[in-house]
Amino acid sequence: MPTFENRKFRGAADANKLGARYRAVMARHPFLMFGLPFMAVIIGGSFVLTPATAIRYERQDRKVRQLTKEEELGLGKMGRKVDIREEYYRLAAKDLDDWEQKRVKRLPGESDGVL
């Protein structure tokens, strides 16, 4: 008989406590006492979090929505109603053949693109 035994001493008073009974059942059936509850929490959490995630994405979809052309044009500060015929005649009235190309001044040290 070895000097020190592998088993720990537990008195008779500890035998009826919940922790002692759990340890005894856990030694015999580890999956039922640990694995099954763990998997139940993971799967149950999935079912609980699915509606919460759906609510999150629905709320974001309400913020980002498709705009009609009229709403899109009216978003700016100077939004005005646009008529394609009016724009055509405005451009036709301008003299598009009489223009001059001007170079933009560059910042000091910036390449001006001239070789």
N, C-alpha and C positions, 0 to 999 in steps of 0.2 A: 504494500500500500504506500503510495507516495506521501510525502510530507504535507504538501498543499493540494487540496482537492480542487477540481475545476468548477464544481458547483458552488454557488454562493449560498450562505445560510439565510434562510428566511423562516422566521418563527411562525407558530400556529396562528397568531393574531393577524399576521399579514395575509394569510391564505384566503380569507373571506373578502378582502378588499377588491375593488374594481380593477385596479392596476395589476394585481397578481393574477386575477382570472384572465384578464386580457393577454398578459404575457404567456400564460399557459396555452390559451387557444391559438395565439399567434405562432407559437412554436409548432403546433400541429397543423395549422391551416394558414400559411402566410398570405396566400393569394386572397382568400376570403376576407381576411382582416385588414389587409393593407392595399393590395392591388385592385380589388373590386371597388372599394370606396374612392380610390384615386381616379380610376377610369370614369366612375359615375360623376365625379366633380368636373372632370374635363369635358365630358359629353354634355352634361347639364349646363355648364357654363357656355358652351357653344350655342345651345338653344336659347339661353337667356340673352346673350350678346347679339344674336342675329337681328332681332327687332330694333335694338338700340343702334346698331350700325345703319340699318335701313332709315331710321329717323334722321340720323346725321346726314346721310347723303340726300335725302329728300329736302332737308332744310337748305343744303347747299345748292340744290337744283332750283329752289325758289329764288335764290339770289342771282344765279347765272341763268338767264333765259334768253330765248331767241327774240330779237327785235324785228319789227316790221321796218320797211324802208323809211316811212314817215317818222317813226320814233327815232330811228338811227340818225336821220338828218337833223332832228330837233334836239339832239343831245348837247350840242355845243352851246356856248354862250350866245353866239350870234346865229343861232339856228333859224332858218327861214324855209318856207315852202319852196320846193324846186319844181319847175315845170320844164320838161325837155325842150319844148318849142321855144320858150323864152330864152333858155340858155343858148340855143342854136342862133337865134337872132342877135343876141348880145355878142357872141363871138364873131358873127358875120359882119357886124357893124364896126368891129375893130379892124385896124389896118395891120394885118399880120405879116405883110411883106416889108414893112418899114421898121426894122429893129436893129439894134447894135449889140454885139457881144462884148461884155465887160468882164475882166478878170477880177476875182475877189482878192482883196489884200490878204497876205499871209502873215501869220505871227512871226516874230523874229526867230530865226533858227529853224523854221518849218520849211520843208522842201516844197517848192512851188511847181514841181513837175516838169520844168523846162530842162531839156537835156543840153 
